[in-house]
Amino acid sequence: MGRGRKKKGVPINGVLLLDKQQGITSNKALQQCRYLINAQKGGHTGALDPLATGLLPLCFGQATKVSSFLLDSDKTYEVTATLGKITDTGDADGKVIESAAVQVTEQDVKNAIESFIGEYDQVPPMYSALKVNGQPLYKLARQGIEIERKARRVNAYDIRYANFEGDELAFEVDCSSGFYVRSLVEDIGRTLGCGAHVKTLRRSRIGKLSVADAITFADFEACEDNQARIRKLIAADLLLDKFPGVMLNIGQQVEIQYGRVVPLENNIYPEAPWVRIYGPENVFLGLGNINAEGQLAPKRLFI
């Protein structure tokens, strides 16, 4: 007998704000939730390491078209670092490769933290999803291969000291897209002369989204039925409120949905890089650009 046809799922659109648990990959978390609601298509926005917990927005269906905009958002992390030990992965899941006595004061720690506030050049860790010549760095690292990585300009908008006791340091960091907390912790350890690695990591914010509004997988699974789970999803345009909204009439909506450029009267968004497009009755149609002539061009439509 031939193999049965693979179940394709149903077209479900929306975003689930998941509070990812520790010990699983972001892709595993996505697949667990996707399976529960039987969604045809899904993707996550900004992977969290298996060790990390916290906010992981999962996009389903049409919402995957706008997931990249969350990748570029600022983020906040709650961090606990262990001083005096360097691991091969930069976190507690790795093997300790160097140890040193922790002979620093609280003021030393505060000074080290403050030295990384602002823009600086950060070298991405080998254990990261960053690709070099199409190959994720973590795959090379698992083979014992280390290659030179180019430093990238990042920004730690603020680092808030929380506590330092024994060999453990706790702090919170607001940072730009592309920022690696493991690299920050290793840099702090290097500055203090004793080394360090990430013990715990929790993402509490992405842009305007907060982990306080997220749901754990256990609670998501415990919903009384699939419809109750689907009601936990939010509309994709709620992720895009940093972009202005443009309201169209029915005629303009038809033109946009055919992929045509639409002239706008009384355009108040000259050359807006991105705008949210709405049809009558406030139906979200997708994203577009406005050029210097006041014309709206569709770019990512939900049709």
N, C-alpha and C positions, 0 to 999 in steps of 0.2 A: 504493500500500500504506500501511496505517496504521502509526503508530509502535508499536514493540514495547513491551510492558509493562515499566515500570521495575523493575529488580531490587530486591527489598525487603530482602534479607539474612536472617540467621537470628537467633533470640533468644539472644544471648550476654549473660550477667550477670557483672559484676565491674568491677574498677578497675585500670587500668594506670598505674603510676607512671612517667611519661615524663620523660626528661632532654631537654627541648626544645633543638633546635639554634638557632643564630643565623640571622636572615634570613628567617624565615617567621612568619606569624601563628599564634596559638594555634588558631584554627579550621582553618587549613590542616593543622597537626600532627594535630588530631583526625581530620580527614577522611582523611588518609593512613593512620592506624592503623586507623580504622574500616573502610576499604576492604580492608586486608590481611586482617582477620579476618572480613570480610563480616557485620558486626554490624548489626542492624536499627536500633538506636537508640543515640545517644551524645551526650555533652556534656562540656565541660571545667569545671574549678572554678578560677576566678580567672585571667583572661587575663594572659599575659605579652606585652610589646611585641615586635615582630619583632627588635629589637636584643638583647633579653634572652634568656638561656639559663636552664636549670635546671628545677626540679621543677614539673611540670604534671600533676596527676592527671586522668586521662581516665576518665569513668564510662560504662559500657555497660549497656543494658537496664534492669533494675530498680534498679541502682545510681544511676541518674540521680535517683531520688526522694530521695536523701540528699546529693546534691552540694552543696546550699546550706549544709550545716553546715560544710563545709570553707572556704567563703567567709568565715565569721565567725572563722576561726582566726588566731592570731598567726603571723607569718612572719619569716624571716631572709633578708637579702639581702647579697651581697658586691658592693661598689660601687667603681668607679674613676671619679673625676671629673676633668675638665679645667678648670683655673682660667683666668680671663682671657678666656674667650669665652662669650657667651650665644647660644644658637640658638633658632630659632622654635619648635622642638618640645621643647626642654629636654634633648635628647640628641644624640648624634653623627650621627644620621640627618637632622638638620635643617640649615637654612642659618644661618650665623653672621650675627647681626644687630647685635652689639656686641662690641667688643674693648677690653681694658684691660691695662696692665702688671701683672704679678703681683709685688707687692712686699710679701710677707708672710713671716713667720718660721714655723718649725715650731710654736712655742708659740702664735702667732696662730691657726693652723689648729686646734690642739687645743682652744683656748679656744672657737673658733666651733662646733666639733662638740659640745662639752660643753654649750653653751648650748641645744641642742635636745633634750637628754635629758629625758624626762618628757612630761607632757601639754601640748599647746599647740594653738592654732587654725591649721590649715593650709588654704591656698587650693588647690583641685585645679587641675591644669594644663589648658589648653585642649585639648591633645592627650591626651584620656583618653576612656574609654568611658562616663563618667558622663553620664547623660541629663538634659537640661533641656527641659521641655515635650515629652517623648517623643523628643527628638532627641539622639543622641550628640554630645558636645562636639567630638570630632575631626572630624566631618563639617562642622560649622560652621567649624572652624579651617582646614580644607582650602579653604574658600571665601573665606578671608581675613576671616572674621567673628570678632570677639572680644567676648564678653559677660561681664558681671560674674558672678563665682561666689561663692557664700557659703562662708565659711570653715567647716571642720568640725573638731570636736574629735578629735584623734588622739593616739597615745601612742608615743613612741620609748622603749621600755623600757631599751634600752642601745645605745650607739654606740661601737664599739671601733676606735680609731685603728690603722691598720696601717702606712702609709708616706706620706711626702710628699717628692717629688723633682721639681725643675724646676717644671712647671705641673700635675703629676699628683698627685692625692690618692687614697689607697685606704683604705677602712674597711668595717666590717661593722655592720649595724643589725638589731636585733630590734624589730619594730614590730607595732602593732595592725592589725586589719582596716580597710580603707579608707585606708591610708597610702600616699602617693605619694612614691617615692624621688626622682623628678625634681623635685618641689616642694621636698623637703629639700635637694637639691644646689643648686638655684637660691637657696634661702634662705641656705645657707652662703656661696655666692658673693656674695650681697648683703651679708651681715654682714662679709665680708672686703673689700668695696669693689671687687672686681675681676670679679665675675660668675663663673658656672660652669655646666657642663652635664655630663650623664652620658655617660661614654665607654663603659663596660661595666657590665652588670648581670647578676647571677646569683642566682636564688632557690635557697637551699640547704635551706630547711625550711618546712613548713606544719604547724602543730600539732606532733604527734609524728612526722610523716612526714619522712624525710630523702632528699635527692637521692642519697645514697650507696646507697640501695636502688632507685634508678630505673634504667631502661634507655634507651639511646639508640635513635633510630629505626633507625639502621643495624644495630644488633645485633638489634632486634626483627624487622626485615625479613629478616635473615640466619638466623633460626631455621629448622630443617630442614623444618618443615611447619606447617600451621595449628594443629594440636593443641598443638605445642610453644609457639606464640605464646599460645594461650589459657591455657596453664599459667603464663604470666608474670603473668596477672591475679590480683589478690588479692580476697578476699571483702569486700563492702561494709561489713559490720559491724566490720571492723578499723579503719575510719575513725572509728568512733563509740565507742571504748573509754572516752571521758570520761563516757559515760552509763552508769548502773547497768543490769545485766541482770536480767530477770524470767523465771523458768522456769515454763512452764505444763504442765498435764497434757493428755491428748488431748481431754478434754471441753472444757476452757477454750480450747484451740486452735481447736476447731470454732466456738465462740461468737465468738471474736475474728475469725476468718476470714469470719464472716457480718456483721462490723461491729458486734457487740454489746458493750456494756460488761460487764466481768467483775469481780466482787468478789474481792478477794485476802485470804486468811487470813494473819495474822501479817505485815501490811504493814510493811516497814521503810523504805519510801520515801514518806512522806507528802507529797502534793502535789509529786511529782517532775515538773519541767517536761518531761523526756524520759527514756524508758527504752527499752532494747533488749528486744525480746520474742522469746523462744525457746520452741519446742515440744519435744516428746520427741525424744531423740537429738540435742539441741543444734542443732536446725534454726532458723536465723534467720528470723523471720516479718516483722520490720519494727520500726517505732517506735510508741510510744504515750505517753499521759500518765496520771498517777495523781492523782486528785482527793483532797479532804480526807476523803472517806468511805472511802478505800482501794479505790476502783474503778479498774480499768485500762480506758482507752478507746483503741481503735486509731486511729492517725492516718495513718501511711504504711506500708501493708502490701505485702509482696513476694508478691502472689498474682496 
